[in-house]
Amino acid sequence: MPLKVPLDRRMADPTLIQMPLWQLLVMVITPLAVLGAGVTLLRWLIRKRSAEKDDPDWSVPQLEGTAGRSPFHRWDVRCKIVTILVYSFMITAIQQITPAFVAIGLSCLVLVVARASLAKVLMRLLAIVGFITMFLLVMPFTVPLHSGDTVIVFGGLNWLHFSMRGFWLAATIAAKAVAITLLMEPLLATAPLPVTLQGLSRLGVPDMAGQMVLLSYRYLNVFRHEARRMSTGMQVRGFRKRSNVATVQTMANFLGMLFVRSFERTERVFDAMRARGYKGHFPDQAELRLRPVDLVGAGLWLIIGVALLVYDRML
Amino acid sequence: MREENSHLPPPQVKDTLFCLSSLNYRYPGGIQALSGINLEIASGERLALVGQNGSGKTTLIKQLCGLLLPADGAVRFKGEPLQGDHLDRSRLKIGLLFQDPDDQLFGHTLIDDVVFGPSNQGLSREPARQAGLLALERVHLADKAYKAPHHLSYGQKKRAALAGLLAMQPDVLLLDEPTTNLDPGQEQVFLDLLLDFTGTLVCISHDLLFLYELCQRAVVMEKGRIAHDYTMNDLVAQRSQLRAYGLDFSFRLEPATNGTDDGPSVCARQNSAPSTSPMTPPMIALGNYAFRYPDGTRALTGVDLSIATGERIALVGENGAGKSTLLACLLGLQQGRGTYLFEGQPVTRRLRRHLWRNIGMVFQDSGDQLVCPSVGEEVAFGLKQLGVSKNEIRRRMEEALSLVRLEGFEARVPLHMSGGERKRLALACVLAMSPKLLILDEPSAGLDPQGEELLLSIIAELDVTLLLVSHDMFFVNALSRRTVVMHQGAICQDLSTEAFFRDPGLGNLNGLAYTFRQRCGEAIRVLQHEHAHSHFHRHLHDHPHEHAWVAHDHLHKHNHAHRHHFLHTHPGEDEPHEHATRRYHDHYHHDGDHGAHDHDHFVPDDPSMTGESGESDSKPDNKK
């Protein structure tokens, strides 16, 4: 049975709930275990789906081929980018947990409408698990205490207090992050990357930035493979990372060599581009046409966003 | 089936396409890469650019496509200097194929990449797309049009890079080592594609058999200069010249002896026989071994392999057959299911971490293995991990560097060494660690013939258990006694190397057939066959004669045949001579005009051309 005890000097008026120390472990370990199990399950699901997937017919465009299936694929890329980005900013402005969860629900609805790949959505969620976990673990213990806060103190350790307001704040931030992350798949995977970058370019983002993103996306894999081969080369000669100066020196050599190789490759890639007539810009990938229905879709979505904000402020 | 090179019709040579005059180029670092280059390339020519690593070949083709601009002299394309607007226009008609296809495939998907060139040529979206699709169809990749380049195999990437050029319908193709790292099946496909190309072709390669099949003219480069300009037949026929320029690949043409007679010096068969005693466990024993990648790809299935101490085994198979995965498992980098015994001991998790002490591997790309700033540190790297004392490190370093003929290189920077030197350095790094099993992954890839021959002789001298992974059937034949053939993740044949080469069906099954190589090899061997030979010919010479009662000497041309003696190639001892082509050769002239020159030869069995004896007296003396 929790006991209400006198408040600390710093804690102006918060309500304090005393709990045994072992419950701290339960409160920390249980969510971590649930999270770990969730991550494992997500990884298994992703791997299973990747393994089961047959090699598609690569002679037809993978994204344009599904264009008839989803309004997101048909939506003008500029309109889509602007709408989703503005809507995402609206989500970040939410302050209450309930509207944040409503935003998650709306994002899930969008995923269904866009017929997004579940495996890819889960991968994106996995990418932010660490970020969310950090918030959920750290914020309840670190938010400044306000009057009216409910605080849990474990085993008389007054310096270690778990703020329920901090917890809900972290949960709200996490929910908003999840809601926005879920929208990234409809934003980025319903048009080929070059078309999305072309849309960004038309919206005023410098052309060179788009080209750099495109080339980085292409060559990240190549550099990763090179790094892996070099790492294997060191492993088969017995190198193991240890906490000593020799390891630091070896890693510095490794990174230096990787940089030199990458630099040489960028020079060769640039030469290859010039040799095929490159003079500063890539050819346009698609003809972008803005239709009235695109604008109507954008308007409707933004109205939903405004409604969500109004609901949030009314609570 | 294609006709061999010497039977190909001469190229449709029209007007001069490239004209290089007094071309010099120096890199910003001060290295003089090209000096006094004078070269003309006619439209429709197929020219091989050969020379040792660092002789300036790549710099020259970069000049030809305007990626580098001459410091002195001029490069003219279609009569105009390659600069300014003309350069911009010309680049769209000159295709440059890079050695590494990843340098060239920068598009998001294949079709994006292939469309890049036609779009820059000014084609609108749909015609450019059609041109791209057509080019992909030509290279048999139409079914991969929307696939990302990093999901393709190496051979497919190479063909996709070529498609990117073909889509531009270039007048000229410049190729830098087009067949490096391709398996024989992919190599043949690539060769067919290039033979179908009707424009001008300039090809850099160390693979003279490939060049012999593809090109008619050969320009030899040495230290930034053009050393010789031959026909391809003349280049390959003159072994002494090839050797002088470090290009002699003739060792590849010598028949293997299977250890029964005094065969080529590079043959590995003099090494100790494997220990096959039933009491001695094999060094490596894999039983029903399988491996599956995390994404579900099945890479190895039911592999049974035994390697005895002292054995020399070749592991062959097409790209993607599972060879690299098998090596990773042997090295303990991957763990599959099934039995893996090393010297009779099951490879547990603990033993797996120590396998590197006993198994050494030389990678296909030595750059993957060389991370230190100096040769000395590089060789010492593995020894330090072994915990060897400093004195011992020094001793072993000197020994290993001496073994690979790199004495005195300790302070050199590996990054600045040639491909052959780097390969030997990588070998030294592994040998210094005294591995029980040495794995060589494509040791001959990217080496010039001289480098290959040296590496071959070094490996042949080693007294170590050897596992050779290679598409190079000459290395397989020269270095191994047993050949293991992999196909789709399984070992489909395990037989003696001799039996492997006797069974053409195995080669065809695994895309390892070397039909054009065998054909070219035989043709070149015939060209390199030399014997002393006398025959008649006519030419200008100085001799006393009479004109209307006046006897005098002067240079005089008349229908006069006389004998002379020289060494020349011969199509076969029992076959008639064919002297229809003009050939450069060195022989004695009455007028004292020595040196290589050409002149018309008589057809010896043509009665109208025979002299007093009426026939040529061929005297083979087996001067090979």
Interface residues (C-beta under 8 A of the other chain):
Chain A: R47 S50 A51 E52 D57 W58 S59 V60 P61 Q62 P192 L193 P194 L214 L215 Y217 R218 Y219 N221 V222 E226 R229 M230 T232 G233 M234 Q235 V236 R237 G238 F239 R240 A246 T250 N253 F254 M257 V260 R261 R265 R268 V269 D271 A272 M273 R274 A275 R276 G277 Y278 K279 F282 P283 D284 Q285 A286 E287
Chain B: K62 C65 L67 D88 R91 L92 I94 G95 L96 F98 D100 D102 D103 Q104 L105 F106 G107 H108 T109 D112 V115 F116 G117 S119 N120 Q121 R125 A128 A142 D143 K144 A145 Y146 K147 P149 H150 G164 L165 M168 P294 D295 G296 A328 L331 L333 W356 R357 I359 G360 M361 F363 D365 G367 D368 Q369 L370 V371 C372 P373 F381 G382 K384 Q385 L386 L415 C429 V430 M433
